[in-house]
């Protein structure tokens, strides 16, 4: 993360106030998109885990 922060600081030094404002809005949108993706991944993995658990628990006993 330090690598990203260093480059971000360098970029901020080159931007105007208006460009910095635009970059901040972009960062907010990117963070929101990341949260949505993480939530969708969690839901998918949880459902998959439940399907596996149901399959294992409802499997007929073998003799």
PQR file with spaces between the fields and no chain letter, atoms N, CA, C, O and H, PARSE charges and radii, in Angstrom:
ATOM       1  N    UNK     1       0.817   -1.195    0.000 -0.4000 1.5000
ATOM       2  CA   UNK     1       0.000    0.000    0.000 -0.0000 2.0000
ATOM       3  C    UNK     1       0.862    1.260    0.000  0.5500 1.7000
ATOM       4  O    UNK     1       0.442    2.291   -0.526 -0.5500 1.4000
ATOM       5  N    UNK     2       2.021    1.195    0.563 -0.4000 1.5000
ATOM       6  CA   UNK     2       2.899    2.349    0.574 -0.0000 2.0000
ATOM       7  C    UNK     2       3.257    2.805   -0.829  0.5500 1.7000
ATOM       8  O    UNK     2       3.391    4.000   -1.092 -0.5500 1.4000
ATOM       9  H    UNK     2       2.362    0.357    0.991  0.4000 1.0000
ATOM      10  N    UNK     3       3.413    1.836   -1.730 -0.4000 1.5000
ATOM      11  CA   UNK     3       3.740    2.121   -3.126 -0.0000 2.0000
ATOM      12  C    UNK     3       2.625    2.937   -3.768  0.5500 1.7000
ATOM      13  O    UNK     3       2.883    3.914   -4.470 -0.5500 1.4000
ATOM      14  H    UNK     3       3.304    0.865   -1.517  0.4000 1.0000
ATOM      15  N    UNK     4       1.397    2.531   -3.526 -0.4000 1.5000
ATOM      16  CA   UNK     4       0.243    3.245   -4.077 -0.0000 2.0000
ATOM      17  C    UNK     4       0.153    4.642   -3.466  0.5500 1.7000
ATOM      18  O    UNK     4      -0.082    5.621   -4.174 -0.5500 1.4000
ATOM      19  H    UNK     4       1.187    1.736   -2.956  0.4000 1.0000
ATOM      20  N    UNK     5       0.339    4.727   -2.165 -0.4000 1.5000
ATOM      21  CA   UNK     5       0.248    6.019   -1.480 -0.0000 2.0000
ATOM      22  C    UNK     5       1.313    6.984   -1.983  0.5500 1.7000
ATOM      23  O    UNK     5       1.043    8.173   -2.155 -0.5500 1.4000
ATOM      24  H    UNK     5       0.529    3.931   -1.590  0.4000 1.0000
ATOM      25  N    UNK     6       2.516    6.481   -2.218 -0.4000 1.5000
ATOM      26  CA   UNK     6       3.590    7.339   -2.734 -0.0000 2.0000
ATOM      27  C    UNK     6       3.218    7.916   -4.095  0.5500 1.7000
ATOM      28  O    UNK     6       3.404    9.108   -4.341 -0.5500 1.4000
ATOM      29  H    UNK     6       2.735    5.516   -2.078  0.4000 1.0000
ATOM      30  N    UNK     7       2.701    7.080   -4.966 -0.4000 1.5000
ATOM      31  CA   UNK     7       2.320    7.551   -6.300 -0.0000 2.0000
ATOM      32  C    UNK     7       1.113    8.485   -6.245  0.5500 1.7000
ATOM      33  O    UNK     7       1.016    9.434   -7.023 -0.5500 1.4000
ATOM      34  H    UNK     7       2.551    6.112   -4.766  0.4000 1.0000
ATOM      35  N    UNK     8       0.208    8.211   -5.333 -0.4000 1.5000
ATOM      36  CA   UNK     8      -0.958    9.082   -5.182 -0.0000 2.0000
ATOM      37  C    UNK     8      -0.521   10.463   -4.699  0.5500 1.7000
ATOM      38  O    UNK     8      -1.008   11.482   -5.189 -0.5500 1.4000
ATOM      39  H    UNK     8       0.286    7.439   -4.702  0.4000 1.0000
ATOM      40  N    UNK     9       0.390   10.490   -3.749 -0.4000 1.5000
ATOM      41  CA   UNK     9       0.894   11.772   -3.257 -0.0000 2.0000
ATOM      42  C    UNK     9       1.583   12.550   -4.371  0.5500 1.7000
ATOM      43  O    UNK     9       1.417   13.765   -4.480 -0.5500 1.4000
ATOM      44  H    UNK     9       0.787    9.662   -3.351  0.4000 1.0000
ATOM      45  N    UNK    10       2.357   11.849   -5.200 -0.4000 1.5000
ATOM      46  CA   UNK    10       3.027   12.502   -6.325 -0.0000 2.0000
ATOM      47  C    UNK    10       1.995   13.052   -7.306  0.5500 1.7000
ATOM      48  O    UNK    10       2.145   14.164   -7.814 -0.5500 1.4000
ATOM      49  H    UNK    10       2.492   10.862   -5.112  0.4000 1.0000
ATOM      50  N    UNK    11       0.961   12.282   -7.569 -0.4000 1.5000
ATOM      51  CA   UNK    11      -0.096   12.724   -8.479 -0.0000 2.0000
ATOM      52  C    UNK    11      -0.821   13.945   -7.918  0.5500 1.7000
ATOM      53  O    UNK    11      -1.076   14.906   -8.643 -0.5500 1.4000
ATOM      54  H    UNK    11       0.839   11.379   -7.157  0.4000 1.0000
ATOM      55  N    UNK    12      -1.151   13.907   -6.638 -0.4000 1.5000
ATOM      56  CA   UNK    12      -1.863   15.032   -6.027 -0.0000 2.0000
ATOM      57  C    UNK    12      -1.063   16.327   -6.123  0.5500 1.7000
ATOM      58  O    UNK    12      -1.630   17.413   -6.241 -0.5500 1.4000
ATOM      59  H    UNK    12      -0.944   13.126   -6.048  0.4000 1.0000
ATOM      60  N    UNK    13       0.258   16.199   -6.071 -0.4000 1.5000
ATOM      61  CA   UNK    13       1.111   17.382   -6.185 -0.0000 2.0000
ATOM      62  C    UNK    13       1.046   18.025   -7.559  0.5500 1.7000
ATOM      63  O    UNK    13       1.403   19.194   -7.708 -0.5500 1.4000
ATOM      64  H    UNK    13       0.719   15.317   -5.975  0.4000 1.0000
ATOM      65  N    UNK    14       0.600   17.290   -8.559 -0.4000 1.5000
ATOM      66  CA   UNK    14       0.534   17.806   -9.934 -0.0000 2.0000
ATOM      67  C    UNK    14      -0.859   18.296  -10.326  0.5500 1.7000
ATOM      68  O    UNK    14      -1.018   18.912  -11.380 -0.5500 1.4000
ATOM      69  H    UNK    14       0.310   16.341   -8.438  0.4000 1.0000
ATOM      70  N    UNK    15      -1.859   18.035   -9.503 -0.4000 1.5000
ATOM      71  CA   UNK    15      -3.235   18.340   -9.878 -0.0000 2.0000
ATOM      72  C    UNK    15      -3.688   19.702   -9.372  0.5500 1.7000
ATOM      73  O    UNK    15      -3.207   20.203   -8.355 -0.5500 1.4000
ATOM      74  H    UNK    15      -1.730   17.535   -8.647  0.4000 1.0000
ATOM      75  N    UNK    16      -4.625   20.284  -10.109 -0.4000 1.5000
ATOM      76  CA   UNK    16      -5.268   21.516   -9.652 -0.0000 2.0000
ATOM      77  C    UNK    16      -6.311   21.141   -8.595  0.5500 1.7000
ATOM      78  O    UNK    16      -6.613   19.963   -8.399 -0.5500 1.4000
ATOM      79  H    UNK    16      -5.015   19.877  -10.935  0.4000 1.0000
ATOM      80  N    UNK    17      -6.849   22.145   -7.924 -0.4000 1.5000
ATOM      81  CA   UNK    17      -7.876   21.877   -6.911 -0.0000 2.0000
ATOM      82  C    UNK    17      -9.096   21.194   -7.530  0.5500 1.7000
ATOM      83  O    UNK    17      -9.665   20.282   -6.930 -0.5500 1.4000
ATOM      84  H    UNK    17      -6.603   23.101   -8.083  0.4000 1.0000
ATOM      85  N    UNK    18      -9.496   21.626   -8.715 -0.4000 1.5000
ATOM      86  CA   UNK    18     -10.647   21.025   -9.400 -0.0000 2.0000
ATOM      87  C    UNK    18     -10.352   19.564   -9.746  0.5500 1.7000
ATOM      88  O    UNK    18     -11.226   18.710   -9.599 -0.5500 1.4000
ATOM      89  H    UNK    18      -9.034   22.367   -9.202  0.4000 1.0000
ATOM      90  N    UNK    19      -9.146   19.272  -10.199 -0.4000 1.5000
ATOM      91  CA   UNK    19      -8.765   17.900  -10.532 -0.0000 2.0000
ATOM      92  C    UNK    19      -8.700   17.031   -9.280  0.5500 1.7000
ATOM      93  O    UNK    19      -9.070   15.857   -9.311 -0.5500 1.4000
ATOM      94  H    UNK    19      -8.437   19.966  -10.318  0.4000 1.0000
ATOM      95  N    UNK    20      -8.230   17.608   -8.185 -0.4000 1.5000
ATOM      96  CA   UNK    20      -8.197   16.870   -6.918 -0.0000 2.0000
ATOM      97  C    UNK    20      -9.611   16.513   -6.470  0.5500 1.7000
ATOM      98  O    UNK    20      -9.850   15.418   -5.961 -0.5500 1.4000
ATOM      99  H    UNK    20      -7.930   18.562   -8.159  0.4000 1.0000
ATOM     100  N    UNK    21     -10.540   17.436   -6.661 -0.4000 1.5000
ATOM     101  CA   UNK    21     -11.936   17.194   -6.312 -0.0000 2.0000
ATOM     102  C    UNK    21     -12.509   16.052   -7.165  0.5500 1.7000
ATOM     103  O    UNK    21     -13.224   15.187   -6.659 -0.5500 1.4000
ATOM     104  H    UNK    21     -10.346   18.326   -7.075  0.4000 1.0000
ATOM     105  N    UNK    22     -12.188   16.064   -8.444 -0.4000 1.5000
ATOM     106  CA   UNK    22     -12.646   15.002   -9.343 -0.0000 2.0000
ATOM     107  C    UNK    22     -12.045   13.662   -8.945  0.5500 1.7000
ATOM     108  O    UNK    22     -12.740   12.646   -8.953 -0.5500 1.4000
ATOM     109  H    UNK    22     -11.606   16.767   -8.854  0.4000 1.0000
ATOM     110  N    UNK    23     -10.773   13.648   -8.598 -0.4000 1.5000
ATOM     111  CA   UNK    23     -10.118   12.411   -8.162 -0.0000 2.0000
ATOM     112  C    UNK    23     -10.754   11.889   -6.876  0.5500 1.7000
ATOM     113  O    UNK    23     -10.928   10.681   -6.717 -0.5500 1.4000
ATOM     114  H    UNK    23     -10.209   14.473   -8.591  0.4000 1.0000
ATOM     115  N    UNK    24     -11.095   12.781   -5.971 -0.4000 1.5000
ATOM     116  CA   UNK    24     -11.740   12.371   -4.717 -0.0000 2.0000
ATOM     117  C    UNK    24     -13.104   11.729   -4.991  0.5500 1.7000
ATOM     118  O    UNK    24     -13.456   10.726   -4.370 -0.5500 1.4000
ATOM     119  H    UNK    24     -10.953   13.763   -6.100  0.4000 1.0000
ATOM     120  N    UNK    25     -13.864   12.306   -5.916 -0.4000 1.5000
ATOM     121  CA   UNK    25     -15.159   11.719   -6.292 -0.0000 2.0000
ATOM     122  C    UNK    25     -14.956   10.341   -6.925  0.5500 1.7000
ATOM     123  O    UNK    25     -15.709    9.406   -6.653 -0.5500 1.4000
ATOM     124  H    UNK    25     -13.578   13.120   -6.420  0.4000 1.0000
ATOM     125  N    UNK    26     -13.935   10.229   -7.766 -0.4000 1.5000
ATOM     126  CA   UNK    26     -13.615    8.940   -8.381 -0.0000 2.0000
ATOM     127  C    UNK    26     -13.278    7.911   -7.305  0.5500 1.7000
ATOM     128  O    UNK    26     -13.750    6.775   -7.357 -0.5500 1.4000
ATOM     129  H    UNK    26     -13.324   10.989   -7.987  0.4000 1.0000
ATOM     130  N    UNK    27     -12.466    8.310   -6.337 -0.4000 1.5000
ATOM     131  CA   UNK    27     -12.097    7.403   -5.242 -0.0000 2.0000
ATOM     132  C    UNK    27     -13.325    6.945   -4.463  0.5500 1.7000
ATOM     133  O    UNK    27     -13.424    5.776   -4.089 -0.5500 1.4000
ATOM     134  H    UNK    27     -12.084    9.233   -6.296  0.4000 1.0000
ATOM     135  N    UNK    28     -14.257    7.857   -4.220 -0.4000 1.5000
ATOM     136  CA   UNK    28     -15.488    7.502   -3.508 -0.0000 2.0000
ATOM     137  C    UNK    28     -16.303    6.482   -4.302  0.5500 1.7000
ATOM     138  O    UNK    28     -16.811    5.513   -3.739 -0.5500 1.4000
ATOM     139  H    UNK    28     -14.176    8.806   -4.524  0.4000 1.0000
ATOM     140  N    UNK    29     -16.424    6.705   -5.602 -0.4000 1.5000
ATOM     141  CA   UNK    29     -17.164    5.763   -6.460 -0.0000 2.0000
ATOM     142  C    UNK    29     -16.477    4.407   -6.501  0.5500 1.7000
ATOM     143  O    UNK    29     -17.138    3.369   -6.460 -0.5500 1.4000
ATOM     144  H    UNK    29     -16.011    7.493   -6.059  0.4000 1.0000
ATOM     145  N    UNK    30     -15.156    4.417   -6.582 -0.4000 1.5000
ATOM     146  CA   UNK    30     -14.402    3.163   -6.625 -0.0000 2.0000
ATOM     147  C    UNK    30     -14.571    2.391   -5.311  0.5500 1.7000
ATOM     148  O    UNK    30     -14.722    1.169   -5.321 -0.5500 1.4000
ATOM     149  H    UNK    30     -14.620    5.260   -6.616  0.4000 1.0000
ATOM     150  N    UNK    31     -14.546    3.100   -4.196 -0.4000 1.5000
ATOM     151  CA   UNK    31     -14.729    2.452   -2.893 -0.0000 2.0000
ATOM     152  C    UNK    31     -16.124    1.844   -2.792  0.5500 1.7000
ATOM     153  O    UNK    31     -16.287    0.744   -2.265 -0.5500 1.4000
ATOM     154  H    UNK    31     -14.424    4.093   -4.188  0.4000 1.0000
ATOM     155  N    UNK    32     -17.124    2.553   -3.292 -0.4000 1.5000
ATOM     156  CA   UNK    32     -18.492    2.029   -3.264 -0.0000 2.0000
ATOM     157  C    UNK    32     -18.610    0.778   -4.134  0.5500 1.7000
ATOM     158  O    UNK    32     -19.238   -0.204   -3.737 -0.5500 1.4000
ATOM     159  H    UNK    32     -16.992    3.446   -3.721  0.4000 1.0000
ATOM     160  N    UNK    33     -18.011    0.819   -5.310 -0.4000 1.5000
ATOM     161  CA   UNK    33     -18.031   -0.340   -6.202 -0.0000 2.0000
ATOM     162  C    UNK    33     -17.329   -1.537   -5.564  0.5500 1.7000
ATOM     163  O    UNK    33     -17.794   -2.670   -5.688 -0.5500 1.4000
ATOM     164  H    UNK    33     -17.501    1.617   -5.633  0.4000 1.0000
ATOM     165  N    UNK    34     -16.225   -1.291   -4.890 -0.4000 1.5000
ATOM     166  CA   UNK    34     -15.496   -2.357   -4.206 -0.0000 2.0000
ATOM     167  C    UNK    34     -16.362   -2.987   -3.118  0.5500 1.7000
ATOM     168  O    UNK    34     -16.381   -4.209   -2.977 -0.5500 1.4000
ATOM     169  H    UNK    34     -15.847   -0.371   -4.789  0.4000 1.0000
ATOM     170  N    UNK    35     -17.071   -2.173   -2.356 -0.4000 1.5000
ATOM     171  CA   UNK    35     -17.963   -2.689   -1.313 -0.0000 2.0000
ATOM     172  C    UNK    35     -19.081   -3.537   -1.904  0.5500 1.7000
ATOM     173  O    UNK    35     -19.435   -4.580   -1.353 -0.5500 1.4000
ATOM     174  H    UNK    35     -17.055   -1.180   -2.471  0.4000 1.0000
ATOM     175  N    UNK    36     -19.632   -3.091   -3.018 -0.4000 1.5000
ATOM     176  CA   UNK    36     -20.692   -3.864   -3.679 -0.0000 2.0000
ATOM     177  C    UNK    36     -20.149   -5.211   -4.135  0.5500 1.7000
ATOM     178  O    UNK    36     -20.789   -6.243   -3.931 -0.5500 1.4000
ATOM     179  H    UNK    36     -19.344   -2.245   -3.466  0.4000 1.0000
ATOM     180  N    UNK    37     -18.978   -5.205   -4.749 -0.4000 1.5000
ATOM     181  CA   UNK    37     -18.364   -6.456   -5.208 -0.0000 2.0000
ATOM     182  C    UNK    37     -18.075   -7.401   -4.052  0.5500 1.7000
ATOM     183  O    UNK    37     -18.323   -8.603   -4.154 -0.5500 1.4000
ATOM     184  H    UNK    37     -18.458   -4.367   -4.915  0.4000 1.0000
ATOM     185  N    UNK    38     -17.554   -6.869   -2.959 -0.4000 1.5000
ATOM     186  CA   UNK    38     -17.257   -7.709   -1.799 -0.0000 2.0000
ATOM     187  C    UNK    38     -18.526   -8.328   -1.228  0.5500 1.7000
ATOM     188  O    UNK    38     -18.527   -9.494   -0.832 -0.5500 1.4000
ATOM     189  H    UNK    38     -17.352   -5.893   -2.876  0.4000 1.0000
ATOM     190  N    UNK    39     -19.597   -7.558   -1.185 -0.4000 1.5000
ATOM     191  CA   UNK    39     -20.874   -8.075   -0.689 -0.0000 2.0000
ATOM     192  C    UNK    39     -21.397   -9.181   -1.604  0.5500 1.7000
ATOM     193  O    UNK    39     -21.872  -10.209   -1.122 -0.5500 1.4000
ATOM     194  H    UNK    39     -19.596   -6.611   -1.507  0.4000 1.0000
ATOM     195  N    UNK    40     -21.314   -8.980   -2.909 -0.4000 1.5000
ATOM     196  CA   UNK    40     -21.776   -9.988   -3.865 -0.0000 2.0000
ATOM     197  C    UNK    40     -20.954  -11.274   -3.758  0.5500 1.7000
ATOM     198  O    UNK    40     -21.504  -12.371   -3.852 -0.5500 1.4000
ATOM     199  H    UNK    40     -20.928   -8.145   -3.301  0.4000 1.0000
ATOM     200  N    UNK    41     -19.662  -11.143   -3.566 -0.4000 1.5000
ATOM     201  CA   UNK    41     -18.802  -12.318   -3.397 -0.0000 2.0000
ATOM     202  C    UNK    41     -19.182  -13.062   -2.122  0.5500 1.7000
ATOM     203  O    UNK    41     -19.245  -14.291   -2.121 -0.5500 1.4000
ATOM     204  H    UNK    41     -19.215  -10.251   -3.491  0.4000 1.0000
ATOM     205  N    UNK    42     -19.434  -12.333   -1.038 -0.4000 1.5000
ATOM     206  CA   UNK    42     -19.831  -12.963    0.213 -0.0000 2.0000
ATOM     207  C    UNK    42     -21.136  -13.728    0.042  0.5500 1.7000
ATOM     208  O    UNK    42     -21.247  -14.875    0.475 -0.5500 1.4000
ATOM     209  H    UNK    42     -19.382  -11.334   -1.039  0.4000 1.0000
ATOM     210  N    UNK    43     -22.121  -13.100   -0.586 -0.4000 1.5000
ATOM     211  CA   UNK    43     -23.423  -13.745   -0.781 -0.0000 2.0000
ATOM     212  C    UNK    43     -23.257  -15.012   -1.607  0.5500 1.7000
ATOM     213  O    UNK    43     -23.818  -16.052   -1.262 -0.5500 1.4000
ATOM     214  H    UNK    43     -22.031  -12.169   -0.938  0.4000 1.0000
ATOM     215  N    UNK    44     -22.498  -14.937   -2.687 -0.4000 1.5000
ATOM     216  CA   UNK    44     -22.271  -16.105   -3.538 -0.0000 2.0000
ATOM     217  C    UNK    44     -21.613  -17.238   -2.739  0.5500 1.7000
ATOM     218  O    UNK    44     -22.057  -18.385   -2.792 -0.5500 1.4000
ATOM     219  H    UNK    44     -22.042  -14.092   -2.967  0.4000 1.0000
ATOM     220  N    UNK    45     -20.558  -16.905   -2.006 -0.4000 1.5000
ATOM     221  CA   UNK    45     -19.824  -17.928   -1.250 -0.0000 2.0000
ATOM     222  C    UNK    45     -20.684  -18.510   -0.129  0.5500 1.7000
ATOM     223  O    UNK    45     -20.628  -19.711    0.133 -0.5500 1.4000
ATOM     224  H    UNK    45     -20.197  -15.973   -1.963  0.4000 1.0000
ATOM     225  N    UNK    46     -21.472  -17.677    0.527 -0.4000 1.5000
ATOM     226  CA   UNK    46     -22.348  -18.165    1.593 -0.0000 2.0000
ATOM     227  C    UNK    46     -23.378  -19.136    1.035  0.5500 1.7000
ATOM     228  O    UNK    46     -23.606  -20.205    1.602 -0.5500 1.4000
ATOM     229  H    UNK    46     -21.518  -16.701    0.315  0.4000 1.0000
ATOM     230  N    UNK    47     -23.993  -18.764   -0.071 -0.4000 1.5000
ATOM     231  CA   UNK    47     -24.990  -19.650   -0.691 -0.0000 2.0000
ATOM     232  C    UNK    47     -24.361  -20.967   -1.133  0.5500 1.7000
ATOM     233  O    UNK    47     -24.946  -22.034   -0.944 -0.5500 1.4000
ATOM     234  H    UNK    47     -23.808  -17.896   -0.531  0.4000 1.0000
ATOM     235  N    UNK    48     -23.183  -20.891   -1.713 -0.4000 1.5000
ATOM     236  CA   UNK    48     -22.486  -22.106   -2.130 -0.0000 2.0000
ATOM     237  C    UNK    48     -22.193  -22.990   -0.923  0.5500 1.7000
ATOM     238  O    UNK    48     -22.395  -24.203   -0.977 -0.5500 1.4000
ATOM     239  H    UNK    48     -22.707  -20.024   -1.866  0.4000 1.0000
ATOM     240  N    UNK    49     -21.725  -22.395    0.153 -0.4000 1.5000
ATOM     241  CA   UNK    49     -21.449  -23.150    1.373 -0.0000 2.0000
ATOM     242  C    UNK    49     -22.696  -23.809    1.931  0.5500 1.7000
ATOM     243  O    UNK    49     -22.648  -24.952    2.386 -0.5500 1.4000
ATOM     244  H    UNK    49     -21.561  -21.410    0.197  0.4000 1.0000
ATOM     245  N    UNK    50     -23.808  -23.096    1.899 -0.4000 1.5000
ATOM     246  CA   UNK    50     -25.065  -23.666    2.392 -0.0000 2.0000
ATOM     247  C    UNK    50     -25.531  -24.816    1.505  0.5500 1.7000
ATOM     248  O    UNK    50     -26.028  -25.825    2.006 -0.5500 1.4000
ATOM     249  H    UNK    50     -23.847  -22.168    1.529  0.4000 1.0000
ATOM     250  N    UNK    51     -25.375  -24.669    0.195 -0.4000 1.5000
ATOM     251  CA   UNK    51     -25.756  -25.769   -0.707 -0.0000 2.0000
ATOM     252  C    UNK    51     -24.933  -27.019   -0.422  0.5500 1.7000
ATOM     253  O    UNK    51     -25.462  -28.130   -0.403 -0.5500 1.4000
ATOM     254  H    UNK    51     -24.971  -23.849   -0.212  0.4000 1.0000
ATOM     255  N    UNK    52     -23.648  -26.830   -0.205 -0.4000 1.5000
ATOM     256  CA   UNK    52     -22.779  -27.972    0.105 -0.0000 2.0000
ATOM     257  C    UNK    52     -23.205  -28.602    1.425  0.5500 1.7000
ATOM     258  O    UNK    52     -23.304  -29.825    1.524 -0.5500 1.4000
ATOM     259  H    UNK    52     -23.218  -25.928   -0.221  0.4000 1.0000
ATOM     260  N    UNK    53     -23.457  -27.777    2.440 -0.4000 1.5000
ATOM     261  CA   UNK    53     -23.870  -28.297    3.747 -0.0000 2.0000
ATOM     262  C    UNK    53     -25.185  -29.059    3.643  0.5500 1.7000
ATOM     263  O    UNK    53     -25.327  -30.134    4.226 -0.5500 1.4000
ATOM     264  H    UNK    53     -23.376  -26.783    2.359  0.4000 1.0000
ATOM     265  N    UNK    54     -26.135  -28.518    2.913 -0.4000 1.5000
ATOM     266  CA   UNK    54     -27.423  -29.201    2.742 -0.0000 2.0000
ATOM     267  C    UNK    54     -27.228  -30.528    2.029  0.5500 1.7000
ATOM     268  O    UNK    54     -27.817  -31.537    2.416 -0.5500 1.4000
ATOM     269  H    UNK    54     -26.020  -27.645    2.439  0.4000 1.0000
ATOM     270  N    UNK    55     -26.412  -30.531    1.000 -0.4000 1.5000
ATOM     271  CA   UNK    55     -26.149  -31.765    0.251 -0.0000 2.0000
ATOM     272  C    UNK    55     -25.538  -32.830    1.155  0.5500 1.7000
ATOM     273  O    UNK    55     -25.933  -33.995    1.103 -0.5500 1.4000
ATOM     274  H    UNK    55     -25.933  -29.711    0.685  0.4000 1.0000
ATOM     275  N    UNK    56     -24.588  -32.436    1.972 -0.4000 1.5000
ATOM     276  CA   UNK    56     -23.920  -33.389    2.864 -0.0000 2.0000
ATOM     277  C    UNK    56     -24.880  -33.887    3.943  0.5500 1.7000
ATOM     278  O    UNK    56     -24.903  -35.079    4.249 -0.5500 1.4000
ATOM     279  H    UNK    56     -24.267  -31.489    2.014  0.4000 1.0000
ATOM     280  N    UNK    57     -25.657  -32.997    4.511 -0.4000 1.5000
ATOM     281  CA   UNK    57     -26.539  -33.369    5.613 -0.0000 2.0000
ATOM     282  C    UNK    57     -27.782  -34.135    5.167  0.5500 1.7000
ATOM     283  O    UNK    57     -28.379  -34.852    5.970 -0.5500 1.4000
ATOM     284  H    UNK    57     -25.638  -32.029    4.262  0.4000 1.0000
ATOM     285  N    UNK    58     -28.175  -34.003    3.928 -0.4000 1.5000
ATOM     286  CA   UNK    58     -29.373  -34.704    3.456 -0.0000 2.0000
ATOM     287  C    UNK    58     -29.044  -35.926    2.612  0.5500 1.7000
ATOM     288  O    UNK    58     -29.943  -36.572    2.073 -0.5500 1.4000
ATOM     289  H    UNK    58     -27.690  -33.421    3.275  0.4000 1.0000
ATOM     290  N    UNK    59     -27.777  -36.239    2.497 -0.4000 1.5000
ATOM     291  CA   UNK    59     -27.375  -37.405    1.711 -0.0000 2.0000
ATOM     292  C    UNK    59     -27.857  -38.676    2.407  0.5500 1.7000
ATOM     293  O    UNK    59     -27.652  -38.828    3.611 -0.5500 1.4000
ATOM     294  H    UNK    59     -27.047  -35.714    2.934  0.4000 1.0000
ATOM     295  N    UNK    60     -28.489  -39.582    1.680 -0.4000 1.5000
ATOM     296  CA   UNK    60     -28.952  -40.821    2.317 -0.0000 2.0000
ATOM     297  C    UNK    60     -27.768  -41.647    2.831  0.5500 1.7000
ATOM     298  O    UNK    60     -26.683  -41.658    2.251 -0.5500 1.4000
ATOM     299  H    UNK    60     -28.656  -39.458    0.702  0.4000 1.0000
ATOM     300  N    UNK    61     -28.023  -42.324    3.926 -0.4000 1.5000
ATOM     301  CA   UNK    61     -26.960  -43.154    4.506 -0.0000 2.0000
ATOM     302  C    UNK    61     -26.658  -44.335    3.598  0.5500 1.7000
ATOM     303  O    UNK    61     -27.559  -44.956    3.035 -0.5500 1.4000
ATOM     304  H    UNK    61     -28.905  -42.315    4.398  0.4000 1.0000
ATOM     305  N    UNK    62     -25.392  -44.625    3.472 -0.4000 1.5000
ATOM     306  CA   UNK    62     -24.966  -45.775    2.668 -0.0000 2.0000
ATOM     307  C    UNK    62     -24.710  -46.953    3.589  0.5500 1.7000
ATOM     308  O    UNK    62     -24.236  -46.785    4.712 -0.5500 1.4000
ATOM     309  H    UNK    62     -24.660  -44.121    3.930  0.4000 1.0000
ATOM     310  N    UNK    63     -25.023  -48.132    3.110 -0.4000 1.5000
ATOM     311  CA   UNK    63     -24.815  -49.323    3.944 -0.0000 2.0000
ATOM     312  C    UNK    63     -23.628  -50.110    3.500  0.5500 1.7000
ATOM     313  O    UNK    63     -23.313  -51.141    4.095 -0.5500 1.4000
ATOM     314  H    UNK    63     -25.408  -48.268    2.197  0.4000 1.0000
